[in-house]
Amino acid sequence: MSGSAHGGTVKAILYAFIANLGIAIAKSGAAVYTGSGSMLAEAIHSFADCGNQILLFIGMKQAEKPADDKHPLGYGKVTYFWSFIVAIMLFSMGGLFSVYEGWHKLHSTEELNQIWIALLVLALGIILEGFSLLGALKEIKKIRKEKSFWNWFKNTRNAELVVILGEDTAAIIGLAMAFIFVSIAWITGNPMYDAIGSICIGIILIFISIFIAWRIKSLIVGRSAEPELVVLIDTIIEKDDSIEKLLNSITMQFGADIMLAAKLKMKAGLSIEEAVKQINELEEEIQKQVPTVKWCFMEPDTKA
């Protein structure tokens, strides 16, 4: 992740935190006043999202710690750990609690009060979350450049932006569903629809949290660099005048940084000193064109 990408991710987290904090406070007041289960579910969801953004920021800061003897390749992967924790929180504090609250309200005869207040807060929440989502999409556009959104989403190694995008999408869908079901409860005078809305919100949050967790899992296990960077690195190696053939190359993503290991068949006639000099120059060229490559391990060989 370049410096600009890092700054963009921080901005996306900040947009989401500010929006969620304001919405959470408003939802909490409306939930207490109206007795709406959907509104309470949404309030808990927003407070959980605030905590999630704090965790993502902590993860990004911890990932910046320099490498040491126990972690020779640095702490970059710690961002994946915190992103996975965020998915768990979204599943438990958001999804499961919403389903529980809805189920509890199904068996309650308590009527809703001043529903128009809940609808007003939900409408405001949709607007604020919309700005947060647009802010995240704006930062993603800066990073993905000419790539299509789907191509970026499928291949990106930026766990934080994936989580923020998932949270914002879940928030917009949840708010819209809460607005619809609370409106139906208001029109029909039947609070059961409010409870059903809370359950539906919970189910959506559970599905999105599972998707985020699945997406982050591959990064925790260990994933190569983005495909276009792998192609670029291989092209740089193959174009080097001292290389007869690239036998094999492996990349591994460590947060914002990339580790590269390659087996090279050097051209005949090079002395050991010349081969070492050429490999060092090749490593410098790779890191010049792909700044995120932090570690290069080049091995001259005759077979893959």
C-alpha positions, -999 to 999 in steps of 0.1 A, spaced: 0 0 0 16 33 -11 16 64 11 -13 79 -8 -33 46 -5 -25 45 32 -38 81 36 -69 73 16 -76 43 39 -73 65 70 -97 90 54 -122 63 46 -120 51 82 -125 86 95 -155 93 73 -171 61 86 -163 68 122 -177 103 122 -209 92 104 -215 62 126 -209 81 159 -234 108 151 -259 82 138 -254 59 168 -262 87 193 -293 98 173 -305 62 169 -301 55 207 -322 85 216 -349 76 191 -349 39 202 -354 48 239 -382 73 230 -401 52 205 -394 17 218 -386 5 183 -367 -28 181 -354 -20 146 -341 13 158 -323 -3 188 -308 -29 165 -295 -1 143 -281 18 173 -262 -12 185 -250 -17 149 -237 18 146 -219 17 180 -203 -16 169 -192 0 137 -176 29 156 -156 3 176 -147 -15 144 -132 17 129 -111 22 160 -99 -14 157 -90 -9 120 -70 22 129 -52 4 157 -43 -24 133 -29 1 107 -7 17 133 5 -16 147 13 -27 111 38 2 109 60 -12 136 95 -21 123 106 -57 118 124 -73 147 141 -107 155 107 -124 163 90 -108 133 117 -105 106 91 -97 79 74 -70 100 39 -67 114 20 -60 82 -3 -90 86 -17 -76 119 -41 -56 98 -57 -88 86 -61 -100 122 -80 -68 133 -101 -69 101 -111 -104 110 -120 -93 145 -142 -66 130 -160 -92 110 -167 -112 142 -180 -81 159 -203 -73 130 -216 -109 132 -221 -109 170 -228 -74 182 -246 -64 150 -262 -95 134 -269 -118 163 -281 -90 186 -305 -77 160 -320 -111 155 -323 -116 193 -339 -82 197 -364 -88 169 -373 -122 183 -378 -107 217 -400 -79 203 -421 -105 184 -433 -118 218 -440 -83 232 -472 -63 229 -455 -30 236 -467 -3 212 -444 21 194 -444 58 204 -439 88 181 -427 67 152 -421 97 130 -391 105 152 -376 71 143 -383 76 106 -367 110 107 -335 96 124 -334 67 99 -337 91 70 -309 112 84 -289 81 90 -293 70 53 -280 104 42 -250 104 65 -241 68 57 -245 77 20 -218 103 25 -196 78 43 -200 53 15 -193 79 -12 -162 89 8 -150 53 8 -158 49 -29 -139 81 -37 -107 68 -19 -111 34 -36 -113 52 -70 -80 69 -63 -63 35 -56 -79 14 -83 -71 41 -110 -80 26 -144 -92 -7 -131 -129 -15 -129 -144 -15 -95 -151 -53 -97 -116 -60 -107 -103 -40 -78 -127 -56 -53 -118 -91 -65 -80 -87 -64 -73 -60 -38 -52 -69 -7 -64 -38 12 -83 -55 40 -93 -22 57 -111 -8 27 -129 -41 20 -142 -40 56 -152 -3 54 -170 -9 22 -188 -39 37 -198 -20 68 -211 10 48 -230 -12 25 -245 -32 54 -254 1 71 -272 15 41 -292 -17 35 -300 -20 72 -312 16 75 -334 12 44 -349 -20 57 -355 -4 91 -372 26 75 -395 3 54 -405 -19 83 -410 9 108 -431 27 82 -453 -5 78 -456 -8 116 -467 29 117 -492 25 88 -507 -8 101 -504 0 138 -489 -35 142 -454 -34 161 -448 -70 148 -434 -55 115 -408 -35 135 -397 -68 151 -395 -85 117 -374 -56 105 -349 -61 133 -346 -98 124 -341 -90 87 -314 -65 95 -296 -90 117 -297 -117 89 -282 -92 64 -254 -82 89 -246 -119 95 -243 -126 58 -221 -96 52 -199 -104 82 -194 -139 69 -185 -126 35 -159 -102 50 -144 -129 71 -142 -152 41 -125 -124 21 -100 -117 49 -92 -154 55 -71 -158 23 -50 -128 34 -44 -143 68 -34 -177 53 -11 -160 29 -18 -145 -5 3 -134 -34 6 -98 -45 -21 -84 -68 -20 -100 -103 -9 -69 -122 20 -64 -98 31 -100 -102 30 -96 -140 50 -63 -138 77 -79 -115 81 -109 -138 84 -86 -168 111 -66 -151 131 -97 -143 127 -112 -178 138 -80 -195 171 -79 -176 200 -85 -199 218 -107 -174 189 -131 -170 185 -160 -194 153 -173 -179 130 -166 -150 126 -201 -135 101 -193 -108 88 -164 -87 68 -162 -56 52 -131 -40 36 -128 -6 15 -99 7 24 -86 42 -1 -58 48 11 -29 27 44 -46 18 53 -75 -6 80 -102 -2 95 -115 -35 114 -147 -39 127 -158 -74 149 -184 -90 169 -171 -120 189 -187 -147 218 -163 -153 234 -159 -187 265 -181 -192 299 -165 -188 291 -143 -158 315 -145 -128 302 -147 -93 310 -111 -87 293 -100 -119 262 -122 -111 259 -107 -76 262 -71 -90 235 -78 -117 212 -93 -91 216 -63 -68 209 -39 -97 178 -60 -106 165 -58 -70 170 -20 -70 151 -18 -103 122 -39 -91 119 -18 -59 121 14 -79 92 4 -102 72 -15 -75 79 4 -42 57 -19 -22 83 -47 -27 101 -45 5 120 -78 5 138 -94 -25 153 -129 -23 170 -138 -56 185 -173 -62 206 -181 -92 198 -217 -103 196 -240 -133 162 -255 -126 129 -245 -110 
